[in-house]
Amino acid sequence: MTSELSPAAVQVLESGISSSPQVEHRLALLRKWKIPQGSKVLEIGCGQGDCTILLADLVGENGHVTAIDPASLDYGAPMTLGEAQSQLKASPLGNRITFKQTTVEEFCQTNDEIYDCAVFARCLWYLPSPDILLSMLRSLRGRVRRVLIAEFLLDLQGDIAVLPHMLAVISLADINIGQPSDPWTSNDNVQSICSPKMIREMGRETGWELETESIIEAAEGLEDGRWEVGHVLSESYAARVESLTPEPRRVYAKMLLDAVKQSTATQPLAAVRALPTWFSSWKPSS
Amino acid sequence: MTSELSPAAVQVLESGISSSPQVEHRLALLRKWKIPQGSKVLEIGCGQGDCTILLADLVGENGHVTAIDPASLDYGAPMTLGEAQSQLKASPLGNRITFKQTTVEEFCQTNDEIYDCAVFARCLWYLPSPDILLSMLRSLRGRVRRVLIAEFLLDLQGDIAVLPHMLAVISLADINIGQPSDPWTSNDNVQSICSPKMIREMGRETGWELETESIIEAAEGLEDGRWEVGHVLSESYAARVESLTPEPRRVYAKMLLDAVKQSTATQPLAAVRALPTWFSSWKPSS
């Protein structure tokens, strides 16, 4: 890992913001996009900045990352969004990063700068509905030269160890359908599932042309699969399933939960592998 | 196949009621239950009688199969339920079979006979809701000595070729949630999914004790997986998905459909393997 990153980035990462497999996986993604040094990057849905710090390292001392997220700065545990972002700002790479608590649409209305690229690094499934991507892509027209989207892909790519993660996210997308008044839902890492086909359609509809797309398997040890499966197999999640209405929705959700359990019956949770990631790059359509 | 069946049964089967893999698979299931010759069997949800003819052969000339199904005798293609049942009645094994167009509850109210066993041979997922099994199991108390249930299991059992069937039935169960006024739905072979856990809970609740349970992989060539995947990938099914409301349900259903497509992207439809079958036997709890 160290050979891929600057000493400054390594120092930040060693302070413990992300696990090593998370860093490895994000680096593998970002490297595929070949973002040039000196780039001005707009990162969408930056969260705690796990990807922001790597982008800041990649763009070098003449580049800059503007990282936006509308989530409350109080959100997150054990560290809140605000605490994590402050820590990165105080690091040796902090002067290459600007965090803003805002949506893409708001940001583009109140800002004139042109960015070399907008990066969506696995933030779409966190949206309550995939359709929100439509207005984000529209706002970015004329404001960024390329759009780079990376998101999990709902496929096993031949590896059966991915099945529990696949079923867990299907369950999460289901339980988050039309439950806006449910106070639990906002904490789910997966609230809806956006397929490459949906993203391709939304890109075309909003004036973007697909340049490249490909699929990368999850790094060994990437925890996302285990995290989501553990979440779905928790007692509090079972209680949410039991409280679903109407009855046919509850029965369907129970069935999915049973399938997640069944998929982990013959392999330990530690053996669950995360879903592969689909990534794509887009330019304005002429 | 012929060595397992009487010449009379072979003659009926060779007239083309079922494909060879279907017969092989059903025989493998029924053999596991070791139903003795001379048994009086009540078969629930017999449909066209594909399993009925095998049961009639297994129970021998001193046994009998009463096969019930509430579906209209006009239902089914290319042969209707009524035509298929008439053909079996006219066969050399016909005198061992009684078909009745009725529900379990109705049948048990209007009939005093005690049966050696009730057989549910993969008919539960056809129910609009798994909960219907509750009242069926209650009705059977005191009327049958054993209950034998075989149903698909939502698991890959380590075989990735099963994934398209798994995703297709999840899609079917989803599209059939709370769409009772949809004229299409009644033709789906899968309308809800009942897991072994749900069946175990319903058995306990209605006074039945689980004696044995196990899992059997689908016979190679069993068409059910390809049938359901083909159905879900049809144009008419895509139109049903597009017409779903409200919007979040439509988006979720599209996502499942995309996952089915993705799962068949790298293997031909002919390579899709059917889900394994879970089967169990029950006695009255003391």
Interface residues (C-beta under 8 A of the other chain):
Chain A: S129 P130 D131 L153 L154 D155 L156 G158 I160 L163 I170 A173 D174 I177 G178 S192 I193 C194 S195 P196 K197 M198 P246 E247 P248 R249 V251 Y252 K254 M255 L256 D258 A259 K261 Q262 S263 T266
Chain B: S129 P130 D131 L153 L154 D155 L156 G158 I160 L163 I170 A173 D174 I177 G178 S192 I193 C194 S195 P196 K197 M198 P246 E247 P248 R249 V251 Y252 K254 M255 L256 D258 A259 K261 Q262 S263 A265 T266
